[in-house]
Structures are given as C-alpha cells and as structure tokens.
Amino acid sequence: MSLPMLDKYLQAFLQTLAMVSVSAAIAIVLGLALALVLTVTAPGNLYPRPRFNKVLSVTVNTFRAIPFIILLVAMLPFTRFLVGTTLGTWAAIVPLSANLVPFFARIAQVSLNDVDHGLVEAARAMGCRRRHIVRHVLLPEALPGIIGGMTVSVIAMINASAMAGAVGAGGLGDLAIRYGYERYETRVMFEVIVILIALVSVVQFTGEWLSRRADHKR
C-alpha cells in the first residue's frame, strides 16, 4: 500500500472515530435522560404523569420510525444552522445523534423497567427520596443492561456513519464509495469492510466486558 493511500485510510478512520465517539456521547447522555423520564413518569411509577408520558412516548416512536438516510436529508437546514455546513464530519454528527437518541432511549428504558419493583418499594418504605431511588436503585440495578444498550447503539452508529460517508460526511464509508465503488478498486472496499468488522468487534468485546463488570449479581 502506498504512503498517500495509507494516509487516506488513517484520515478516514480518524474521521469515523470522531463521528462515532462524539455522536455516541451525545446520544447516550440525552438518550439515558429521556429513558429515565419515560420510566419515572409512567403510570404507577415514581413521578406518574400519564398524559406527558404518552405524548413523549409517541414522539420517541415517531423519530425511531424515520430511516436514517431520510432523517439526514430532512435535517440539512438545521445542520447548516448549527454547524454552518452540511458536509464533513461535524455536520454528520447532528443527524447521527438525532437518529440514535430515541433508539438508545428505548433500550435503556427496557433495562430500567426490568429492575425488580420490589427493590423500589423497599427503598420507598425505608423513606428514601425519589431522586435517591433513581440514583441508588434504578440506575445501579439497570447498569449492565444499559451498558449492553450502549454497545448496540455504538455499533449501529458505526454502520450509520458509513452510510453518512456516502453523502459527503467523510470517514470509511466515503473512502469505500469514492475509491472502492466509483473507481472500481475492489481491494479498497474489502479493506474498509475488514476495518469496520474489526472496529465493531472491539466495541462488542469491550461492551460485554464492561457489562459483566457492572453486573453485581454475578
């Protein structure tokens, strides 16, 4: 492999890492907050707000139903307003984050809902405040599942970042399209696929290891 081509691989890999890491941080923080709100405002939970919960749930489902490529195009005006451009790595972070927030929120919500309700009731019976129950009961008990959801979300984001590369976002997807597809360099396409598989494998292995470490029941 020539030195210029090696530089292109390195640049594309770093662009993909930037897209995924920044988007994942935004999606995980906002998605977890959204999951907590959906969980505690459900009927019979800590802060029951049935109407608010229903509206929020429908909104999350609506955004989850929009395919990423359509969301990417639909958000172009907002992306241009936010970062000043619709091309490049930083422009791709906006739709990537918006796409993964509701996705991760639902996964985290499932983990929060799976927490033994008896633990919550026991904490309430002991006089714990609701915010303390969220912090010291719900989140620690749901943490292994939340970490598993993070792993799935990051892998989905890697796939989406490759798709975003096809519309000018840069990264490994852009490299595969411009060199592997448009210039008929099959080797480049194959090497990009290998790199993506390796990246996904590292994320999966790390996520599983962290999930096991966080599971105090084992």
PANU-773749 format. One record per residue (C-alpha): residue number from 0; residue in one letter; y, x, z. Coordinates in nm, 2 decimals, padded with zeros to 4 digits. Layout:
% residues N
PT   n res     yy     xx     zz
PT NUM   a      Y      X      Z
...
//
This chain:
% residues 218
PT   n res     yy     xx     zz
PT   0   m  00.00  00.00  00.00
PT   1   s  00.34  00.14 -00.10
PT   2   l  00.61  00.20  00.16
PT   3   p  00.85 -00.06  00.02
PT   4   m  00.58 -00.32  00.03
PT   5   l  00.48 -00.22  00.39
PT   6   d  00.85 -00.27  00.49
PT   7   k  00.83 -00.62  00.34
PT   8   y  00.52 -00.70  00.54
PT   9   l  00.68 -00.58  00.86
PT  10   q  01.01 -00.77  00.79
PT  11   a  00.82 -01.09  00.71
PT  12   f  00.60 -01.05  01.02
PT  13   l  00.91 -01.00  01.25
PT  14   q  01.08 -01.30  01.09
PT  15   t  00.77 -01.51  01.16
PT  16   l  00.76 -01.39  01.52
PT  17   a  01.13 -01.47  01.57
PT  18   m  01.09 -01.82  01.42
PT  19   v  00.78 -01.89  01.63
PT  20   s  00.90 -01.74  01.96
PT  21   v  01.25 -01.89  01.97
PT  22   s  01.13 -02.23  01.84
PT  23   a  00.83 -02.23  02.09
PT  24   a  01.07 -02.15  02.38
PT  25   i  01.30 -02.44  02.29
PT  26   a  01.01 -02.69  02.22
PT  27   i  00.82 -02.60  02.54
PT  28   v  01.13 -02.64  02.76
PT  29   l  01.25 -02.96  02.60
PT  30   g  00.90 -03.10  02.55
PT  31   l  00.80 -03.04  02.91
PT  32   a  01.12 -03.21  03.04
PT  33   l  01.05 -03.50  02.80
PT  34   a  00.69 -03.53  02.92
PT  35   l  00.80 -03.53  03.29
PT  36   v  01.05 -03.81  03.22
PT  37   l  00.79 -04.01  03.03
PT  38   t  00.54 -03.96  03.31
PT  39   v  00.75 -04.04  03.62
PT  40   t  00.93 -04.34  03.46
PT  41   a  00.61 -04.51  03.36
PT  42   p  00.53 -04.84  03.54
PT  43   g  00.39 -04.77  03.89
PT  44   n  00.49 -04.40  03.89
PT  45   l  00.75 -04.21  04.10
PT  46   y  01.06 -04.34  03.92
PT  47   p  00.95 -04.66  03.74
PT  48   r  01.18 -04.76  03.46
PT  49   p  00.96 -04.97  03.22
PT  50   r  01.23 -05.05  02.96
PT  51   f  01.37 -04.70  02.95
PT  52   n  01.02 -04.56  02.93
PT  53   k  00.93 -04.79  02.64
PT  54   v  01.23 -04.70  02.44
PT  55   l  01.18 -04.33  02.50
PT  56   s  00.81 -04.36  02.41
PT  57   v  00.88 -04.54  02.08
PT  58   t  01.14 -04.27  01.99
PT  59   v  00.90 -03.99  02.06
PT  60   n  00.63 -04.16  01.84
PT  61   t  00.88 -04.21  01.56
PT  62   f  00.97 -03.84  01.55
PT  63   r  00.60 -03.74  01.57
PT  64   a  00.52 -03.96  01.27
PT  65   i  00.77 -03.77  01.04
PT  66   p  00.59 -03.49  00.84
PT  67   f  00.74 -03.15  00.89
PT  68   i  00.85 -03.09  00.53
PT  69   i  01.04 -03.43  00.53
PT  70   l  01.20 -03.35  00.87
PT  71   l  01.30 -03.01  00.74
PT  72   v  01.49 -03.16  00.44
PT  73   a  01.63 -03.45  00.64
PT  74   m  01.78 -03.21  00.90
PT  75   l  01.95 -02.99  00.64
PT  76   p  02.31 -03.13  00.72
PT  77   f  02.25 -03.09  01.09
PT  78   t  02.10 -02.74  01.05
PT  79   r  02.40 -02.64  00.84
PT  80   f  02.64 -02.78  01.10
PT  81   l  02.46 -02.60  01.38
PT  82   v  02.39 -02.25  01.23
PT  83   g  02.62 -02.25  00.93
PT  84   t  02.34 -02.22  00.67
PT  85   t  02.02 -02.39  00.56
PT  86   l  01.84 -02.07  00.46
PT  87   g  01.69 -01.80  00.66
PT  88   t  01.50 -01.75  00.98
PT  89   w  01.76 -01.90  01.22
PT  90   a  01.80 -02.21  01.00
PT  91   a  01.43 -02.28  01.02
PT  92   i  01.43 -02.27  01.40
PT  93   v  01.62 -02.60  01.41
PT  94   p  01.36 -02.82  01.23
PT  95   l  01.07 -02.62  01.38
PT  96   s  01.19 -02.70  01.73
PT  97   a  01.26 -03.06  01.65
PT  98   n  00.92 -03.10  01.50
PT  99   l  00.73 -02.95  01.79
PT 100   v  00.92 -03.11  02.09
PT 101   p  00.76 -03.46  02.06
PT 102   f  00.43 -03.30  01.97
PT 103   f  00.42 -03.09  02.28
PT 104   a  00.57 -03.36  02.50
PT 105   r  00.27 -03.59  02.43
PT 106   i  00.02 -03.32  02.50
PT 107   a  00.19 -03.23  02.83
PT 108   q  00.22 -03.59  02.92
PT 109   v -00.16 -03.63  02.89
PT 110   s -00.21 -03.34  03.13
PT 111   l  00.04 -03.49  03.38
PT 112   n -00.13 -03.83  03.36
PT 113   d -00.47 -03.67  03.43
PT 114   v -00.35 -03.55  03.77
PT 115   d -00.55 -03.72  04.04
PT 116   h -00.33 -04.01  04.15
PT 117   g -00.48 -03.98  04.50
PT 118   l -00.31 -03.64  04.54
PT 119   v  00.03 -03.81  04.46
PT 120   e -00.04 -04.09  04.70
PT 121   a -00.14 -03.84  04.97
PT 122   a  00.18 -03.65  04.92
PT 123   r  00.39 -03.97  04.94
PT 124   a  00.20 -04.07  05.26
PT 125   m  00.30 -03.74  05.42
PT 126   g  00.67 -03.81  05.35
PT 127   c  00.72 -03.58  05.05
PT 128   r  01.02 -03.65  04.84
PT 129   r  00.96 -03.75  04.49
PT 130   r  01.11 -03.44  04.34
PT 131   h  00.89 -03.23  04.56
PT 132   i  00.59 -03.42  04.44
PT 133   v  00.68 -03.34  04.09
PT 134   r  00.73 -02.97  04.16
PT 135   h  00.45 -02.91  04.41
PT 136   v  00.18 -03.16  04.30
PT 137   l  00.22 -03.28  03.94
PT 138   l  00.32 -02.95  03.77
PT 139   p  00.07 -02.72  03.95
PT 140   e -00.22 -02.96  03.90
PT 141   a -00.14 -03.01  03.53
PT 142   l -00.06 -02.65  03.46
PT 143   p -00.39 -02.55  03.29
PT 144   g -00.37 -02.84  03.05
PT 145   i  00.00 -02.78  02.99
PT 146   i -00.08 -02.41  02.90
PT 147   g -00.35 -02.54  02.67
PT 148   g -00.10 -02.77  02.51
PT 149   m  00.14 -02.47  02.47
PT 150   t -00.13 -02.28  02.29
PT 151   v -00.20 -02.56  02.04
PT 152   s  00.18 -02.61  01.99
PT 153   v  00.24 -02.24  01.92
PT 154   i -00.05 -02.23  01.67
PT 155   a  00.09 -02.55  01.50
PT 156   m  00.43 -02.38  01.49
PT 157   i  00.28 -02.07  01.32
PT 158   n  00.14 -02.30  01.05
PT 159   a  00.47 -02.48  01.01
PT 160   s  00.67 -02.15  00.99
PT 161   a  00.45 -02.05  00.69
PT 162   m  00.54 -02.39  00.53
PT 163   a  00.91 -02.33  00.61
PT 164   g  00.88 -02.00  00.43
PT 165   a  00.82 -02.19  00.11
PT 166   v  01.17 -02.33  00.12
PT 167   g  01.37 -02.02  00.20
PT 168   a  01.31 -01.96  00.57
PT 169   g  01.16 -01.61  00.52
PT 170   g  00.86 -01.49  00.71
PT 171   l  00.50 -01.45  00.60
PT 172   g  00.50 -01.79  00.42
PT 173   d  00.79 -01.67  00.20
PT 174   l  00.61 -01.34  00.13
PT 175   a  00.29 -01.52  00.02
PT 176   i  00.48 -01.76 -00.21
PT 177   r  00.71 -01.50 -00.37
PT 178   y  00.45 -01.23 -00.42
PT 179   g  00.11 -01.39 -00.39
PT 180   y  00.18 -01.71 -00.59
PT 181   e  00.48 -01.66 -00.82
PT 182   r  00.38 -01.30 -00.92
PT 183   y  00.00 -01.37 -00.92
PT 184   e -00.07 -01.09 -00.67
PT 185   t -00.38 -01.24 -00.51
PT 186   r -00.41 -00.94 -00.27
PT 187   v -00.08 -01.03 -00.11
PT 188   m -00.19 -01.39 -00.05
PT 189   f -00.52 -01.27  00.10
PT 190   e -00.35 -01.01  00.33
PT 191   v -00.09 -01.27  00.45
PT 192   i -00.38 -01.51  00.54
PT 193   v -00.56 -01.23  00.73
PT 194   i -00.24 -01.16  00.93
PT 195   l -00.19 -01.53  01.01
PT 196   i -00.55 -01.56  01.12
PT 197   a -00.51 -01.25  01.35
PT 198   l -00.19 -01.39  01.49
PT 199   v -00.34 -01.73  01.56
PT 200   s -00.65 -01.56  01.72
PT 201   v -00.43 -01.36  01.96
PT 202   v -00.23 -01.67  02.06
PT 203   q -00.56 -01.87  02.12
PT 204   f -00.72 -01.59  02.32
PT 205   t -00.40 -01.54  02.53
PT 206   g -00.36 -01.92  02.59
PT 207   e -00.72 -01.96  02.70
PT 208   w -00.69 -01.66  02.94
PT 209   l -00.37 -01.79  03.10
PT 210   s -00.52 -02.14  03.13
PT 211   r -00.82 -02.00  03.32
PT 212   r -00.60 -01.80  03.54
PT 213   a -00.39 -02.11  03.62
PT 214   d -00.69 -02.33  03.70
PT 215   h -00.73 -02.30  04.08
PT 216   k -01.03 -02.53  04.07
PT 217   r -01.25 -02.26  03.92
//
